[in-house]
Amino acid sequence: MTEGSRIDPHVDRYAARARGMVASETRAMFAFASRPEVVSLAGGMPYVSALPLESLGAMMAELVATRGPSALQYGSAQGDERLRERICEVMALEQVTARADDIVVTVGSQQALDLVTRLFVDPGDVVLAEAPSYATALSTFAAHQAEVVHVPMDDEGLVPEALRATLARLSADGRRVKFLYTVPTFQNPGGVTLPPARRAELLDICAEADLLVLEDNPYGLIGFDSEPMRALHADAPDRVIYLGSFSKTLAPGFRVGWALAPAGVRDKLVLAAESAILCHSSLTQLAVGRYLETQPWREQLKEFRVMYRDRRDAMLEALDAHMPAGCRWTRPGGGFFVWLTLPEGLDSKAMLPRAVSERVAYVPGTGFFADGSGAANIRLSYCFPEPDQIREGVRRLSVAIEQELELRATFGPGRPTPGSRSDVPGPGFS
Amino acid sequence: MTEGSRIDPHVDRYAARARGMVASETRAMFAFASRPEVVSLAGGMPYVSALPLESLGAMMAELVATRGPSALQYGSAQGDERLRERICEVMALEQVTARADDIVVTVGSQQALDLVTRLFVDPGDVVLAEAPSYATALSTFAAHQAEVVHVPMDDEGLVPEALRATLARLSADGRRVKFLYTVPTFQNPGGVTLPPARRAELLDICAEADLLVLEDNPYGLIGFDSEPMRALHADAPDRVIYLGSFSKTLAPGFRVGWALAPAGVRDKLVLAAESAILCHSSLTQLAVGRYLETQPWREQLKEFRVMYRDRRDAMLEALDAHMPAGCRWTRPGGGFFVWLTLPEGLDSKAMLPRAVSERVAYVPGTGFFADGSGAANIRLSYCFPEPDQIREGVRRLSVAIEQELELRATFGPGRPTPGSRSDVPGPGFS
């Protein structure tokens, strides 16, 4: 009898996969983070208040009044065709050539992640993911009983030799690798980006190993310093399933994301979507389509870039100014996140109570690994708070770290968390 | 090498569950059904044009302009709390006592179906379902590798003795039954409703067998002749997971449904929802919540009931007037569907080309069985077409059936479809 069986009479009925469904470590932190006296560097919420709410509202009113019979009705499981045509234009910014017919609209890119995993992963199959990787992707892989094997990153993202070595080891062990999951651009949580030469090398390795690639690209158009990167999909459309999202470029409240996949995979994704949700919301799909057709979305995107760049700058300046020696962090060229490594001997989860008393919230690194690593790390987000709050939050965090360092100097390091440090390079190490 | 492997290079990568993902039989019919010269009695689309589109549009505008920062943001995986409170009021109409905390908002009730199945069903587990049952639920069960065992119905829904016998047989075979899936009120596709005495008996049987019940209730508030039925959940809240939806009482375009579940199950459904879609659309959830708070939804529901009752009446009158001898059909007290049984020797799928030339669309019965039954049956919907179209559609269908009967009289019955007729009672047989 487990403890759960005393309170849940259905505990013996659950499927084996339910054992992989466990509450995210970040959940308690998010409850704390929403308190008004707290500066939250924890969440990944885009700053939607920057949107022109009045005109978006007027657009919605016009949509319902004039196209209500479609907008309020069931739609196809593949998604609205006009929206899919507009999505092709968005992806063209990253040099992706796509036909509307090869796109499946999903409930955020999270649903695309789920559908792809559902389609490919049998229990025990291996999925490769960066170390660290996007937390909710790891939950999805676990929910489908995949075994996640992490591939090390450095400041330029996934390390090609490490990928090669991992594939060789798994092949020698007779393990079946179903796909490589990667966020190549402005990675969550690492904040690092794979440069063009490494992209080519990665695709070569995957071609040699006949490995499918799942390219998750929610931040690709939120770059601060240059033109959008060329997507992996652009160079290997038959090998790469591309996941996109309007959650960061417009707003998450629509829950409109998509998958671009080779035709055979696309057909099966449509069937999987149908059995999962019947169809997506016509209302939110038509709204996003209308936004792309009638609103100045390219200008809005520029505004977002400038705003998030200012926030990144505020965070990096504050880190430079306040962080004690021994801290290292990444310097993102876009996206929402900085990945921070604490000085030797400190543990980001053990430090949480101190952060709570300093009224600053962050996400401990352990949430971004499937193997218990990450205790030395922290994900800091700069997307939602204003620059002054960001500076204050980083200052408070530095106080918490200083206090932990004093404690360590007085009493020595605490019991090390298993797997908290690894010998492989990590982002922020250079 | 299968044929698929020549066109889909990824065919060897799919998970075992992908084999259960096959295109619905109704798909081709729906393409035909949308042509303007065709009267479609095929789809289950509610008549959303009856909604006050201007005021719904104004409500959306106000929502985005005044609550945009919430409506456009991420929300919790469980769903908006204020909406969950309103949902409790809606369920109270069916005598369900619920706390907002026990509800998980889902992408239509289809997602609730998927999450429950994902949570409980291991490959090879048995799910019990009515004969016939809702087509997309069967797809969902198949996608999770459940084995569906049908339990016969008659004009009063699921037959209790048949359920008892099925459970005894499966128990003797050592099979694990994970839950009974039932649409007890105005069933899709049967159009029949379980009366109160049978509800009590069904719950007794399930209690004896310690069987979980999945009560899918999208049509409960679309009754024509009486007060809403008391939900199964009202009498067995710890044994019944209740699924609800705003797709028929408001509009499908919002994709807002829900599951009401015992606390332990609810916790796991939230985790499953998070890994499946991260969170539902705040925009559509807040819109439905706002609709329930500010619009005369009870009056709207009355209008829908009157409108659909008129359509049901048109269909039943036309069936009485036109259908040849040997046809039988159910007489629904609510909901969207009539279940028709063809005269001996006729096959609803074989008859489709004739229906196409008569310009009438329907769904053959085989789509509503997991075991190949249903060739003698047709699902007719009266929800979307106007009464005059319904009458014309039924007339056209009767012409097609008459022609098939002539053919049968001349050449004898065709090769019988395996499993097309069963010895158990079926709805429309009385």
Interface residues (C-beta under 8 A of the other chain):
Chain A: G4 I7 D8 P9 H10 V11 R13 Y14 A15 A16 R17 A18 M21 V22 A23 S24 M45 P46 V48 S49 L51 L53 E54 L56 G57 A58 M60 A61 E62 L63 V64 A65 G68 P69 A71 L72 Q73 Y74 G75 V107 G108 Q110 Q111 D114 R118 L119 F120 V121 D122 D125 T136 S139 T140 A142 A143 K178 L212 D238 S247 A251 P252 G253 F254 R255 P262 A263 G264 V265 K268 L271 A272 E274 S275 A276 I277 L278 C279 H280 S281 S282 L283 T284 A287
Chain B: G4 I7 D8 P9 H10 V11 R13 Y14 A15 A16 R17 A18 M21 V22 A23 S24 M45 P46 V48 S49 L51 L53 E54 L56 G57 A58 M60 A61 E62 L63 V64 A65 G68 P69 S70 A71 L72 Q73 Y74 G75 V107 G108 Q110 Q111 D114 R118 L119 F120 V121 D122 D125 T136 S139 T140 A142 A143 K178 L212 D238 S247 A251 P252 G253 F254 R255 P262 A263 G264 V265 K268 L271 A272 E274 S275 A276 I277 L278 C279 H280 S281 S282 L283 T284 A287
